[in-house]
Amino acid sequence: MKINNSIIKQILMLILFCLVSKTVSAQQTFTNPLLDYGADPYSTYHNGYYYYTHTMQNHLVLLKTKSLADLKNAEKKVIWTAPSNTEYSAEIWAPEFHFIKGKWYAYFAADNGSNNTHRMYVLENDSKDPMQGEWVFKGKIAAQTDKWAIDGNIFTYKKQLYMIWSGWEGDTNGQQNIYIAKMKTPIQIDGDRVRIASPTNPWELHGALHDDVNPPQVNVNEGPQFLTHKNKAFIVFSASGCWTDNYSLGLLTFTGKDNLLDSLAWVKSDKPILEQSNKTKVYAPGHNSFFKSPNGKEDWILYHANSNPGEGCGVQRSPRMQQIKWDENGNPVIGEPVSEGVSVAIPAMK
């Protein structure tokens, strides 16, 4: 009997689909880390898929998956590579992808090979699927003062679009602060920046350096990420130098009504909400982002960390995730970072 080739292909595709579906549905737990490498992890959930990315230094990469617990098997694509000899050709850090008003935007920090030139930049894509279409470079995105800037996070609060980032007050390295500004459009900041946090607490001041390039001490607040729960608004940020094991997460709580640009309305936590643990053997946890479970009922945190002390800001950093709980006052509770190899229930699918 002669069988049509198209029928054979359809049968094979059906078998493959069943095998993949069975594998995904059978996965009930995961272990950290999610990947062997991945600093500054970030994900966006859109139309049933998570679009994940992390720092890759000279290009932008997207991973597409139904479950971040299965990130190792995600579809992967390089969506943009930095052109040589430009102000944004090197040290591409902390990319984020956002779907805003029917278009996709990619935000990232980059420089020309010298850290002193770091600024934020943005790409735009008209396609409904960020894995398709053309990513168009739209240029630098900066406040009026246009100072050193990294780690931009974009969010909407009460119908207003905002950007928060880490930056220098002037033109020299020594301290990184958290700034906020309103946005006119997804590619343009409205007016100037407002400083809402600076490193002041002892746990934020681990920043000694021992090289000939940088100052002897750099105090750091960076990696800000906006978070809401019920009627409360927060910014979670990374504190101390990533080159130290004391890299950790702090919390800013908004105590005002509507004006996020009121610097006095942001109150900092007295202690970190996530820090290194000798007990669980997780070091320098930081630079996080947030996501909800596929059923929308659970809050989760993505962050990077090292597996051993003294590994600093290098390629040893790997992405991890764990669920966030909420205390009786509606504040986020993360607890200790989960040990590697410990089985954790996947984010709820239904």
HELIX and SHEET records of a PDB file:
HELIX    1   1 ASN A    5  ALA A   26  1                                  22    
HELIX    2   2 LEU A   68  ASN A   73  5                                   6    
HELIX    3   3 ASN A  115  THR A  117  5                                   3    
HELIX    4   4 PRO A  202  GLU A  204  5                                   3    
HELIX    5   5 SER A  263  ALA A  265  5                                   3    
SHEET    1   A 2 THR A  29  PHE A  30  0                                        
SHEET    2   A 2 VAL A 344  ALA A 345 -1                                        
SHEET    1   B 4 TYR A  42  HIS A  46  0                                        
SHEET    2   B 4 TYR A  49  THR A  53 -1                                        
SHEET    3   B 4 HIS A  59  THR A  65 -1                                        
SHEET    4   B 4 GLU A  75  THR A  81 -1                                        
SHEET    1   C 4 ALA A  90  ILE A 100  0                                        
SHEET    2   C 4 LYS A 103  ASP A 111 -1                                        
SHEET    3   C 4 ARG A 119  ASN A 125 -1                                        
SHEET    4   C 4 VAL A 136  LYS A 140 -1                                        
SHEET    1   D 4 ALA A 149  TYR A 157  0                                        
SHEET    2   D 4 GLN A 160  GLY A 167 -1                                        
SHEET    3   D 4 GLN A 175  THR A 185 -1                                        
SHEET    4   D 4 GLN A 188  ALA A 197 -1                                        
SHEET    1   E 7 ALA A 149  TYR A 157  0                                        
SHEET    2   E 7 GLN A 160  GLY A 167 -1                                        
SHEET    3   E 7 GLN A 175  THR A 185 -1                                        
SHEET    4   E 7 ASN A 219  HIS A 229  1                                        
SHEET    5   E 7 LYS A 232  ALA A 239 -1                                        
SHEET    6   E 7 SER A 248  PHE A 254 -1                                        
SHEET    7   E 7 TRP A 266  LYS A 268 -1                                        
SHEET    1   F 4 TYR A 283  LYS A 292  0                                        
SHEET    2   F 4 ASP A 299  ASN A 306 -1                                        
SHEET    3   F 4 SER A 318  TRP A 326 -1                                        
SHEET    4   F 4 PRO A 332  VAL A 333 -1                                        
END                                                                             
